[in-house]
Amino acid sequence: MIEIKTSSLSDGEFNRGVFATRDIAKGELLHQAPVIPYPNEQHVHIEKTILADYAFEYGENHTAFALGYGMLFNHSYQPNADYELNFDDHTIDFYALTAIKAGEEVLINYNGEVDNDDPLWFSDNS
């Protein structure tokens, strides 16, 4: 249903993104990414690494790394996918927010809410 391919939206070293391999219906579960949560007070150590840009808020007291394809979705302020924290299964569940065509890149809003247009933490606002 999804695969990793080169993305024109990413300008990092690897330029990867998540793409649909078939048409995906609105509301369809795209991916359940298992998480490795850690206490928020440990995040100060992670902030010294590039991994800080890939961490998800995971409840009030934890931050988490998403495994699988979870850390490879690119950002958009007009996302076609959303995610929910699934504390029962210890996953981040990614869903199609709109219908997604085969070959289209699957995008989420990094701010955690689809309509949140706040500047991203890693953006150069100077």
MODELLER restraints for C-alpha pairs under 7 A, 6 or more apart:
rsr = mdl.restraints
at = mdl.atoms
rsr.add(forms.Gaussian(group=physical.xy_distance, feature=features.Distance(at['CA:1:A'], at['CA:20:A']), mean=5.76, stdev=0.5))
rsr.add(forms.Gaussian(group=physical.xy_distance, feature=features.Distance(at['CA:1:A'], at['CA:21:A']), mean=4.99, stdev=0.5))
rsr.add(forms.Gaussian(group=physical.xy_distance, feature=features.Distance(at['CA:1:A'], at['CA:22:A']), mean=5.81, stdev=0.5))
rsr.add(forms.Gaussian(group=physical.xy_distance, feature=features.Distance(at['CA:2:A'], at['CA:18:A']), mean=6.42, stdev=0.5))
rsr.add(forms.Gaussian(group=physical.xy_distance, feature=features.Distance(at['CA:2:A'], at['CA:19:A']), mean=5.38, stdev=0.5))
rsr.add(forms.Gaussian(group=physical.xy_distance, feature=features.Distance(at['CA:2:A'], at['CA:20:A']), mean=4.49, stdev=0.5))
rsr.add(forms.Gaussian(group=physical.xy_distance, feature=features.Distance(at['CA:2:A'], at['CA:21:A']), mean=5.23, stdev=0.5))
rsr.add(forms.Gaussian(group=physical.xy_distance, feature=features.Distance(at['CA:3:A'], at['CA:18:A']), mean=5.62, stdev=0.5))
rsr.add(forms.Gaussian(group=physical.xy_distance, feature=features.Distance(at['CA:3:A'], at['CA:19:A']), mean=5.36, stdev=0.5))
rsr.add(forms.Gaussian(group=physical.xy_distance, feature=features.Distance(at['CA:3:A'], at['CA:20:A']), mean=6.52, stdev=0.5))
rsr.add(forms.Gaussian(group=physical.xy_distance, feature=features.Distance(at['CA:3:A'], at['CA:21:A']), mean=6.58, stdev=0.5))
rsr.add(forms.Gaussian(group=physical.xy_distance, feature=features.Distance(at['CA:4:A'], at['CA:16:A']), mean=6.46, stdev=0.5))
rsr.add(forms.Gaussian(group=physical.xy_distance, feature=features.Distance(at['CA:4:A'], at['CA:17:A']), mean=5.60, stdev=0.5))
rsr.add(forms.Gaussian(group=physical.xy_distance, feature=features.Distance(at['CA:4:A'], at['CA:18:A']), mean=4.77, stdev=0.5))
rsr.add(forms.Gaussian(group=physical.xy_distance, feature=features.Distance(at['CA:4:A'], at['CA:19:A']), mean=6.17, stdev=0.5))
rsr.add(forms.Gaussian(group=physical.xy_distance, feature=features.Distance(at['CA:5:A'], at['CA:16:A']), mean=5.62, stdev=0.5))
rsr.add(forms.Gaussian(group=physical.xy_distance, feature=features.Distance(at['CA:5:A'], at['CA:17:A']), mean=5.70, stdev=0.5))
rsr.add(forms.Gaussian(group=physical.xy_distance, feature=features.Distance(at['CA:5:A'], at['CA:18:A']), mean=6.48, stdev=0.5))
rsr.add(forms.Gaussian(group=physical.xy_distance, feature=features.Distance(at['CA:5:A'], at['CA:19:A']), mean=6.72, stdev=0.5))
rsr.add(forms.Gaussian(group=physical.xy_distance, feature=features.Distance(at['CA:6:A'], at['CA:15:A']), mean=5.53, stdev=0.5))
rsr.add(forms.Gaussian(group=physical.xy_distance, feature=features.Distance(at['CA:6:A'], at['CA:16:A']), mean=4.59, stdev=0.5))
rsr.add(forms.Gaussian(group=physical.xy_distance, feature=features.Distance(at['CA:6:A'], at['CA:17:A']), mean=6.12, stdev=0.5))
rsr.add(forms.Gaussian(group=physical.xy_distance, feature=features.Distance(at['CA:7:A'], at['CA:15:A']), mean=5.41, stdev=0.5))
rsr.add(forms.Gaussian(group=physical.xy_distance, feature=features.Distance(at['CA:7:A'], at['CA:16:A']), mean=5.07, stdev=0.5))
rsr.add(forms.Gaussian(group=physical.xy_distance, feature=features.Distance(at['CA:7:A'], at['CA:17:A']), mean=5.17, stdev=0.5))
rsr.add(forms.Gaussian(group=physical.xy_distance, feature=features.Distance(at['CA:10:A'], at['CA:16:A']), mean=6.52, stdev=0.5))
rsr.add(forms.Gaussian(group=physical.xy_distance, feature=features.Distance(at['CA:16:A'], at['CA:72:A']), mean=6.84, stdev=0.5))
rsr.add(forms.Gaussian(group=physical.xy_distance, feature=features.Distance(at['CA:17:A'], at['CA:72:A']), mean=5.64, stdev=0.5))
rsr.add(forms.Gaussian(group=physical.xy_distance, feature=features.Distance(at['CA:17:A'], at['CA:73:A']), mean=5.56, stdev=0.5))
rsr.add(forms.Gaussian(group=physical.xy_distance, feature=features.Distance(at['CA:17:A'], at['CA:74:A']), mean=5.92, stdev=0.5))
rsr.add(forms.Gaussian(group=physical.xy_distance, feature=features.Distance(at['CA:17:A'], at['CA:105:A']), mean=6.84, stdev=0.5))
rsr.add(forms.Gaussian(group=physical.xy_distance, feature=features.Distance(at['CA:18:A'], at['CA:72:A']), mean=6.37, stdev=0.5))
rsr.add(forms.Gaussian(group=physical.xy_distance, feature=features.Distance(at['CA:18:A'], at['CA:73:A']), mean=5.45, stdev=0.5))
rsr.add(forms.Gaussian(group=physical.xy_distance, feature=features.Distance(at['CA:18:A'], at['CA:105:A']), mean=5.76, stdev=0.5))
rsr.add(forms.Gaussian(group=physical.xy_distance, feature=features.Distance(at['CA:18:A'], at['CA:106:A']), mean=5.53, stdev=0.5))
rsr.add(forms.Gaussian(group=physical.xy_distance, feature=features.Distance(at['CA:19:A'], at['CA:103:A']), mean=5.85, stdev=0.5))
rsr.add(forms.Gaussian(group=physical.xy_distance, feature=features.Distance(at['CA:19:A'], at['CA:104:A']), mean=5.56, stdev=0.5))
rsr.add(forms.Gaussian(group=physical.xy_distance, feature=features.Distance(at['CA:19:A'], at['CA:105:A']), mean=4.24, stdev=0.5))
rsr.add(forms.Gaussian(group=physical.xy_distance, feature=features.Distance(at['CA:19:A'], at['CA:106:A']), mean=5.42, stdev=0.5))
rsr.add(forms.Gaussian(group=physical.xy_distance, feature=features.Distance(at['CA:20:A'], at['CA:101:A']), mean=6.79, stdev=0.5))
rsr.add(forms.Gaussian(group=physical.xy_distance, feature=features.Distance(at['CA:20:A'], at['CA:102:A']), mean=4.97, stdev=0.5))
rsr.add(forms.Gaussian(group=physical.xy_distance, feature=features.Distance(at['CA:20:A'], at['CA:103:A']), mean=5.22, stdev=0.5))
rsr.add(forms.Gaussian(group=physical.xy_distance, feature=features.Distance(at['CA:20:A'], at['CA:104:A']), mean=5.66, stdev=0.5))
rsr.add(forms.Gaussian(group=physical.xy_distance, feature=features.Distance(at['CA:20:A'], at['CA:105:A']), mean=6.40, stdev=0.5))
rsr.add(forms.Gaussian(group=physical.xy_distance, feature=features.Distance(at['CA:20:A'], at['CA:106:A']), mean=6.69, stdev=0.5))
rsr.add(forms.Gaussian(group=physical.xy_distance, feature=features.Distance(at['CA:21:A'], at['CA:102:A']), mean=5.03, stdev=0.5))
rsr.add(forms.Gaussian(group=physical.xy_distance, feature=features.Distance(at['CA:21:A'], at['CA:103:A']), mean=5.83, stdev=0.5))
rsr.add(forms.Gaussian(group=physical.xy_distance, feature=features.Distance(at['CA:22:A'], at['CA:101:A']), mean=6.57, stdev=0.5))
rsr.add(forms.Gaussian(group=physical.xy_distance, feature=features.Distance(at['CA:22:A'], at['CA:102:A']), mean=4.08, stdev=0.5))
rsr.add(forms.Gaussian(group=physical.xy_distance, feature=features.Distance(at['CA:23:A'], at['CA:100:A']), mean=5.75, stdev=0.5))
rsr.add(forms.Gaussian(group=physical.xy_distance, feature=features.Distance(at['CA:23:A'], at['CA:101:A']), mean=4.42, stdev=0.5))
rsr.add(forms.Gaussian(group=physical.xy_distance, feature=features.Distance(at['CA:23:A'], at['CA:102:A']), mean=4.60, stdev=0.5))
rsr.add(forms.Gaussian(group=physical.xy_distance, feature=features.Distance(at['CA:24:A'], at['CA:99:A']), mean=5.75, stdev=0.5))
rsr.add(forms.Gaussian(group=physical.xy_distance, feature=features.Distance(at['CA:24:A'], at['CA:100:A']), mean=5.04, stdev=0.5))
rsr.add(forms.Gaussian(group=physical.xy_distance, feature=features.Distance(at['CA:24:A'], at['CA:101:A']), mean=6.35, stdev=0.5))
rsr.add(forms.Gaussian(group=physical.xy_distance, feature=features.Distance(at['CA:25:A'], at['CA:96:A']), mean=6.77, stdev=0.5))
rsr.add(forms.Gaussian(group=physical.xy_distance, feature=features.Distance(at['CA:25:A'], at['CA:99:A']), mean=4.71, stdev=0.5))
rsr.add(forms.Gaussian(group=physical.xy_distance, feature=features.Distance(at['CA:25:A'], at['CA:100:A']), mean=6.58, stdev=0.5))
rsr.add(forms.Gaussian(group=physical.xy_distance, feature=features.Distance(at['CA:26:A'], at['CA:96:A']), mean=5.02, stdev=0.5))
rsr.add(forms.Gaussian(group=physical.xy_distance, feature=features.Distance(at['CA:26:A'], at['CA:97:A']), mean=5.54, stdev=0.5))
rsr.add(forms.Gaussian(group=physical.xy_distance, feature=features.Distance(at['CA:26:A'], at['CA:98:A']), mean=4.48, stdev=0.5))
rsr.add(forms.Gaussian(group=physical.xy_distance, feature=features.Distance(at['CA:26:A'], at['CA:99:A']), mean=4.41, stdev=0.5))
rsr.add(forms.Gaussian(group=physical.xy_distance, feature=features.Distance(at['CA:27:A'], at['CA:95:A']), mean=5.68, stdev=0.5))
rsr.add(forms.Gaussian(group=physical.xy_distance, feature=features.Distance(at['CA:27:A'], at['CA:96:A']), mean=4.92, stdev=0.5))
rsr.add(forms.Gaussian(group=physical.xy_distance, feature=features.Distance(at['CA:27:A'], at['CA:97:A']), mean=5.85, stdev=0.5))
rsr.add(forms.Gaussian(group=physical.xy_distance, feature=features.Distance(at['CA:28:A'], at['CA:95:A']), mean=5.50, stdev=0.5))
rsr.add(forms.Gaussian(group=physical.xy_distance, feature=features.Distance(at['CA:28:A'], at['CA:96:A']), mean=5.39, stdev=0.5))
rsr.add(forms.Gaussian(group=physical.xy_distance, feature=features.Distance(at['CA:29:A'], at['CA:94:A']), mean=6.01, stdev=0.5))
rsr.add(forms.Gaussian(group=physical.xy_distance, feature=features.Distance(at['CA:29:A'], at['CA:95:A']), mean=4.48, stdev=0.5))
rsr.add(forms.Gaussian(group=physical.xy_distance, feature=features.Distance(at['CA:29:A'], at['CA:96:A']), mean=6.60, stdev=0.5))
rsr.add(forms.Gaussian(group=physical.xy_distance, feature=features.Distance(at['CA:30:A'], at['CA:94:A']), mean=5.41, stdev=0.5))
rsr.add(forms.Gaussian(group=physical.xy_distance, feature=features.Distance(at['CA:30:A'], at['CA:95:A']), mean=5.27, stdev=0.5))
rsr.add(forms.Gaussian(group=physical.xy_distance, feature=features.Distance(at['CA:30:A'], at['CA:96:A']), mean=6.62, stdev=0.5))
rsr.add(forms.Gaussian(group=physical.xy_distance, feature=features.Distance(at['CA:31:A'], at['CA:93:A']), mean=5.91, stdev=0.5))
rsr.add(forms.Gaussian(group=physical.xy_distance, feature=features.Distance(at['CA:31:A'], at['CA:94:A']), mean=5.21, stdev=0.5))
rsr.add(forms.Gaussian(group=physical.xy_distance, feature=features.Distance(at['CA:32:A'], at['CA:91:A']), mean=5.87, stdev=0.5))
rsr.add(forms.Gaussian(group=physical.xy_distance, feature=features.Distance(at['CA:32:A'], at['CA:92:A']), mean=5.74, stdev=0.5))
rsr.add(forms.Gaussian(group=physical.xy_distance, feature=features.Distance(at['CA:32:A'], at['CA:93:A']), mean=4.50, stdev=0.5))
rsr.add(forms.Gaussian(group=physical.xy_distance, feature=features.Distance(at['CA:32:A'], at['CA:94:A']), mean=6.34, stdev=0.5))
rsr.add(forms.Gaussian(group=physical.xy_distance, feature=features.Distance(at['CA:33:A'], at['CA:66:A']), mean=5.58, stdev=0.5))
rsr.add(forms.Gaussian(group=physical.xy_distance, feature=features.Distance(at['CA:33:A'], at['CA:67:A']), mean=5.34, stdev=0.5))
rsr.add(forms.Gaussian(group=physical.xy_distance, feature=features.Distance(at['CA:33:A'], at['CA:68:A']), mean=5.44, stdev=0.5))
rsr.add(forms.Gaussian(group=physical.xy_distance, feature=features.Distance(at['CA:33:A'], at['CA:69:A']), mean=6.72, stdev=0.5))
rsr.add(forms.Gaussian(group=physical.xy_distance, feature=features.Distance(at['CA:33:A'], at['CA:70:A']), mean=5.32, stdev=0.5))
rsr.add(forms.Gaussian(group=physical.xy_distance, feature=features.Distance(at['CA:33:A'], at['CA:91:A']), mean=5.14, stdev=0.5))
rsr.add(forms.Gaussian(group=physical.xy_distance, feature=features.Distance(at['CA:33:A'], at['CA:92:A']), mean=5.14, stdev=0.5))
rsr.add(forms.Gaussian(group=physical.xy_distance, feature=features.Distance(at['CA:33:A'], at['CA:93:A']), mean=6.34, stdev=0.5))
rsr.add(forms.Gaussian(group=physical.xy_distance, feature=features.Distance(at['CA:34:A'], at['CA:66:A']), mean=5.86, stdev=0.5))
rsr.add(forms.Gaussian(group=physical.xy_distance, feature=features.Distance(at['CA:34:A'], at['CA:67:A']), mean=5.38, stdev=0.5))
rsr.add(forms.Gaussian(group=physical.xy_distance, feature=features.Distance(at['CA:34:A'], at['CA:90:A']), mean=5.99, stdev=0.5))
rsr.add(forms.Gaussian(group=physical.xy_distance, feature=features.Distance(at['CA:34:A'], at['CA:91:A']), mean=4.25, stdev=0.5))
rsr.add(forms.Gaussian(group=physical.xy_distance, feature=features.Distance(at['CA:34:A'], at['CA:92:A']), mean=6.51, stdev=0.5))
rsr.add(forms.Gaussian(group=physical.xy_distance, feature=features.Distance(at['CA:35:A'], at['CA:64:A']), mean=5.96, stdev=0.5))
rsr.add(forms.Gaussian(group=physical.xy_distance, feature=features.Distance(at['CA:35:A'], at['CA:65:A']), mean=5.45, stdev=0.5))
rsr.add(forms.Gaussian(group=physical.xy_distance, feature=features.Distance(at['CA:35:A'], at['CA:66:A']), mean=4.50, stdev=0.5))
rsr.add(forms.Gaussian(group=physical.xy_distance, feature=features.Distance(at['CA:35:A'], at['CA:67:A']), mean=5.85, stdev=0.5))
rsr.add(forms.Gaussian(group=physical.xy_distance, feature=features.Distance(at['CA:35:A'], at['CA:90:A']), mean=5.87, stdev=0.5))
rsr.add(forms.Gaussian(group=physical.xy_distance, feature=features.Distance(at['CA:35:A'], at['CA:91:A']), mean=5.31, stdev=0.5))
rsr.add(forms.Gaussian(group=physical.xy_distance, feature=features.Distance(at['CA:35:A'], at['CA:92:A']), mean=6.89, stdev=0.5))
rsr.add(forms.Gaussian(group=physical.xy_distance, feature=features.Distance(at['CA:36:A'], at['CA:64:A']), mean=5.29, stdev=0.5))
rsr.add(forms.Gaussian(group=physical.xy_distance, feature=features.Distance(at['CA:36:A'], at['CA:65:A']), mean=5.22, stdev=0.5))
rsr.add(forms.Gaussian(group=physical.xy_distance, feature=features.Distance(at['CA:36:A'], at['CA:66:A']), mean=6.61, stdev=0.5))
rsr.add(forms.Gaussian(group=physical.xy_distance, feature=features.Distance(at['CA:37:A'], at['CA:62:A']), mean=6.13, stdev=0.5))
rsr.add(forms.Gaussian(group=physical.xy_distance, feature=features.Distance(at['CA:37:A'], at['CA:63:A']), mean=5.55, stdev=0.5))
rsr.add(forms.Gaussian(group=physical.xy_distance, feature=features.Distance(at['CA:37:A'], at['CA:64:A']), mean=3.96, stdev=0.5))
rsr.add(forms.Gaussian(group=physical.xy_distance, feature=features.Distance(at['CA:37:A'], at['CA:65:A']), mean=6.42, stdev=0.5))
rsr.add(forms.Gaussian(group=physical.xy_distance, feature=features.Distance(at['CA:38:A'], at['CA:62:A']), mean=5.44, stdev=0.5))
rsr.add(forms.Gaussian(group=physical.xy_distance, feature=features.Distance(at['CA:38:A'], at['CA:63:A']), mean=5.54, stdev=0.5))
rsr.add(forms.Gaussian(group=physical.xy_distance, feature=features.Distance(at['CA:38:A'], at['CA:64:A']), mean=5.98, stdev=0.5))
rsr.add(forms.Gaussian(group=physical.xy_distance, feature=features.Distance(at['CA:39:A'], at['CA:61:A']), mean=5.98, stdev=0.5))
rsr.add(forms.Gaussian(group=physical.xy_distance, feature=features.Distance(at['CA:39:A'], at['CA:62:A']), mean=4.47, stdev=0.5))
rsr.add(forms.Gaussian(group=physical.xy_distance, feature=features.Distance(at['CA:39:A'], at['CA:63:A']), mean=6.32, stdev=0.5))
rsr.add(forms.Gaussian(group=physical.xy_distance, feature=features.Distance(at['CA:40:A'], at['CA:61:A']), mean=5.65, stdev=0.5))
rsr.add(forms.Gaussian(group=physical.xy_distance, feature=features.Distance(at['CA:40:A'], at['CA:62:A']), mean=4.79, stdev=0.5))
rsr.add(forms.Gaussian(group=physical.xy_distance, feature=features.Distance(at['CA:40:A'], at['CA:63:A']), mean=5.69, stdev=0.5))
rsr.add(forms.Gaussian(group=physical.xy_distance, feature=features.Distance(at['CA:46:A'], at['CA:52:A']), mean=5.51, stdev=0.5))
rsr.add(forms.Gaussian(group=physical.xy_distance, feature=features.Distance(at['CA:54:A'], at['CA:65:A']), mean=6.87, stdev=0.5))
rsr.add(forms.Gaussian(group=physical.xy_distance, feature=features.Distance(at['CA:54:A'], at['CA:71:A']), mean=5.76, stdev=0.5))
rsr.add(forms.Gaussian(group=physical.xy_distance, feature=features.Distance(at['CA:55:A'], at['CA:63:A']), mean=6.50, stdev=0.5))
rsr.add(forms.Gaussian(group=physical.xy_distance, feature=features.Distance(at['CA:55:A'], at['CA:64:A']), mean=5.58, stdev=0.5))
rsr.add(forms.Gaussian(group=physical.xy_distance, feature=features.Distance(at['CA:55:A'], at['CA:65:A']), mean=5.09, stdev=0.5))
rsr.add(forms.Gaussian(group=physical.xy_distance, feature=features.Distance(at['CA:56:A'], at['CA:63:A']), mean=5.67, stdev=0.5))
rsr.add(forms.Gaussian(group=physical.xy_distance, feature=features.Distance(at['CA:56:A'], at['CA:64:A']), mean=5.24, stdev=0.5))
rsr.add(forms.Gaussian(group=physical.xy_distance, feature=features.Distance(at['CA:56:A'], at['CA:65:A']), mean=6.30, stdev=0.5))
rsr.add(forms.Gaussian(group=physical.xy_distance, feature=features.Distance(at['CA:57:A'], at['CA:63:A']), mean=4.62, stdev=0.5))
rsr.add(forms.Gaussian(group=physical.xy_distance, feature=features.Distance(at['CA:57:A'], at['CA:64:A']), mean=6.39, stdev=0.5))
rsr.add(forms.Gaussian(group=physical.xy_distance, feature=features.Distance(at['CA:58:A'], at['CA:64:A']), mean=5.75, stdev=0.5))
rsr.add(forms.Gaussian(group=physical.xy_distance, feature=features.Distance(at['CA:66:A'], at['CA:92:A']), mean=6.90, stdev=0.5))
rsr.add(forms.Gaussian(group=physical.xy_distance, feature=features.Distance(at['CA:73:A'], at['CA:106:A']), mean=6.64, stdev=0.5))
rsr.add(forms.Gaussian(group=physical.xy_distance, feature=features.Distance(at['CA:73:A'], at['CA:107:A']), mean=5.84, stdev=0.5))
rsr.add(forms.Gaussian(group=physical.xy_distance, feature=features.Distance(at['CA:73:A'], at['CA:108:A']), mean=6.56, stdev=0.5))
rsr.add(forms.Gaussian(group=physical.xy_distance, feature=features.Distance(at['CA:74:A'], at['CA:107:A']), mean=5.26, stdev=0.5))
rsr.add(forms.Gaussian(group=physical.xy_distance, feature=features.Distance(at['CA:74:A'], at['CA:108:A']), mean=6.37, stdev=0.5))
rsr.add(forms.Gaussian(group=physical.xy_distance, feature=features.Distance(at['CA:75:A'], at['CA:107:A']), mean=5.51, stdev=0.5))
rsr.add(forms.Gaussian(group=physical.xy_distance, feature=features.Distance(at['CA:75:A'], at['CA:108:A']), mean=5.13, stdev=0.5))
rsr.add(forms.Gaussian(group=physical.xy_distance, feature=features.Distance(at['CA:75:A'], at['CA:109:A']), mean=5.17, stdev=0.5))
rsr.add(forms.Gaussian(group=physical.xy_distance, feature=features.Distance(at['CA:75:A'], at['CA:110:A']), mean=5.63, stdev=0.5))
rsr.add(forms.Gaussian(group=physical.xy_distance, feature=features.Distance(at['CA:76:A'], at['CA:107:A']), mean=5.82, stdev=0.5))
rsr.add(forms.Gaussian(group=physical.xy_distance, feature=features.Distance(at['CA:76:A'], at['CA:108:A']), mean=5.81, stdev=0.5))
rsr.add(forms.Gaussian(group=physical.xy_distance, feature=features.Distance(at['CA:76:A'], at['CA:109:A']), mean=5.23, stdev=0.5))
rsr.add(forms.Gaussian(group=physical.xy_distance, feature=features.Distance(at['CA:77:A'], at['CA:109:A']), mean=5.65, stdev=0.5))
rsr.add(forms.Gaussian(group=physical.xy_distance, feature=features.Distance(at['CA:77:A'], at['CA:117:A']), mean=6.20, stdev=0.5))
rsr.add(forms.Gaussian(group=physical.xy_distance, feature=features.Distance(at['CA:79:A'], at['CA:107:A']), mean=4.99, stdev=0.5))
rsr.add(forms.Gaussian(group=physical.xy_distance, feature=features.Distance(at['CA:79:A'], at['CA:108:A']), mean=4.81, stdev=0.5))
rsr.add(forms.Gaussian(group=physical.xy_distance, feature=features.Distance(at['CA:79:A'], at['CA:109:A']), mean=5.83, stdev=0.5))
rsr.add(forms.Gaussian(group=physical.xy_distance, feature=features.Distance(at['CA:79:A'], at['CA:114:A']), mean=6.61, stdev=0.5))
rsr.add(forms.Gaussian(group=physical.xy_distance, feature=features.Distance(at['CA:80:A'], at['CA:96:A']), mean=6.09, stdev=0.5))
rsr.add(forms.Gaussian(group=physical.xy_distance, feature=features.Distance(at['CA:80:A'], at['CA:97:A']), mean=4.98, stdev=0.5))
rsr.add(forms.Gaussian(group=physical.xy_distance, feature=features.Distance(at['CA:80:A'], at['CA:98:A']), mean=5.19, stdev=0.5))
rsr.add(forms.Gaussian(group=physical.xy_distance, feature=features.Distance(at['CA:80:A'], at['CA:100:A']), mean=7.00, stdev=0.5))
rsr.add(forms.Gaussian(group=physical.xy_distance, feature=features.Distance(at['CA:80:A'], at['CA:106:A']), mean=6.25, stdev=0.5))
rsr.add(forms.Gaussian(group=physical.xy_distance, feature=features.Distance(at['CA:80:A'], at['CA:107:A']), mean=5.62, stdev=0.5))
rsr.add(forms.Gaussian(group=physical.xy_distance, feature=features.Distance(at['CA:80:A'], at['CA:108:A']), mean=6.61, stdev=0.5))
rsr.add(forms.Gaussian(group=physical.xy_distance, feature=features.Distance(at['CA:81:A'], at['CA:94:A']), mean=6.74, stdev=0.5))
rsr.add(forms.Gaussian(group=physical.xy_distance, feature=features.Distance(at['CA:81:A'], at['CA:95:A']), mean=5.48, stdev=0.5))
rsr.add(forms.Gaussian(group=physical.xy_distance, feature=features.Distance(at['CA:81:A'], at['CA:96:A']), mean=4.35, stdev=0.5))
rsr.add(forms.Gaussian(group=physical.xy_distance, feature=features.Distance(at['CA:81:A'], at['CA:97:A']), mean=4.38, stdev=0.5))
rsr.add(forms.Gaussian(group=physical.xy_distance, feature=features.Distance(at['CA:81:A'], at['CA:98:A']), mean=6.78, stdev=0.5))
rsr.add(forms.Gaussian(group=physical.xy_distance, feature=features.Distance(at['CA:81:A'], at['CA:106:A']), mean=6.34, stdev=0.5))
rsr.add(forms.Gaussian(group=physical.xy_distance, feature=features.Distance(at['CA:81:A'], at['CA:107:A']), mean=5.72, stdev=0.5))
rsr.add(forms.Gaussian(group=physical.xy_distance, feature=features.Distance(at['CA:81:A'], at['CA:108:A']), mean=5.23, stdev=0.5))
rsr.add(forms.Gaussian(group=physical.xy_distance, feature=features.Distance(at['CA:82:A'], at['CA:94:A']), mean=5.71, stdev=0.5))
rsr.add(forms.Gaussian(group=physical.xy_distance, feature=features.Distance(at['CA:82:A'], at['CA:95:A']), mean=5.40, stdev=0.5))
rsr.add(forms.Gaussian(group=physical.xy_distance, feature=features.Distance(at['CA:82:A'], at['CA:96:A']), mean=6.48, stdev=0.5))
rsr.add(forms.Gaussian(group=physical.xy_distance, feature=features.Distance(at['CA:82:A'], at['CA:97:A']), mean=5.84, stdev=0.5))
rsr.add(forms.Gaussian(group=physical.xy_distance, feature=features.Distance(at['CA:82:A'], at['CA:108:A']), mean=5.58, stdev=0.5))
rsr.add(forms.Gaussian(group=physical.xy_distance, feature=features.Distance(at['CA:82:A'], at['CA:114:A']), mean=6.80, stdev=0.5))
rsr.add(forms.Gaussian(group=physical.xy_distance, feature=features.Distance(at['CA:83:A'], at['CA:92:A']), mean=6.46, stdev=0.5))
rsr.add(forms.Gaussian(group=physical.xy_distance, feature=features.Distance(at['CA:83:A'], at['CA:93:A']), mean=5.33, stdev=0.5))
rsr.add(forms.Gaussian(group=physical.xy_distance, feature=features.Distance(at['CA:83:A'], at['CA:94:A']), mean=4.24, stdev=0.5))
rsr.add(forms.Gaussian(group=physical.xy_distance, feature=features.Distance(at['CA:83:A'], at['CA:95:A']), mean=5.94, stdev=0.5))
rsr.add(forms.Gaussian(group=physical.xy_distance, feature=features.Distance(at['CA:84:A'], at['CA:92:A']), mean=5.74, stdev=0.5))
rsr.add(forms.Gaussian(group=physical.xy_distance, feature=features.Distance(at['CA:84:A'], at['CA:93:A']), mean=5.23, stdev=0.5))
rsr.add(forms.Gaussian(group=physical.xy_distance, feature=features.Distance(at['CA:84:A'], at['CA:94:A']), mean=6.60, stdev=0.5))
rsr.add(forms.Gaussian(group=physical.xy_distance, feature=features.Distance(at['CA:85:A'], at['CA:91:A']), mean=6.39, stdev=0.5))
rsr.add(forms.Gaussian(group=physical.xy_distance, feature=features.Distance(at['CA:85:A'], at['CA:92:A']), mean=4.71, stdev=0.5))
rsr.add(forms.Gaussian(group=physical.xy_distance, feature=features.Distance(at['CA:85:A'], at['CA:93:A']), mean=6.36, stdev=0.5))
rsr.add(forms.Gaussian(group=physical.xy_distance, feature=features.Distance(at['CA:86:A'], at['CA:92:A']), mean=5.69, stdev=0.5))
rsr.add(forms.Gaussian(group=physical.xy_distance, feature=features.Distance(at['CA:86:A'], at['CA:93:A']), mean=6.59, stdev=0.5))
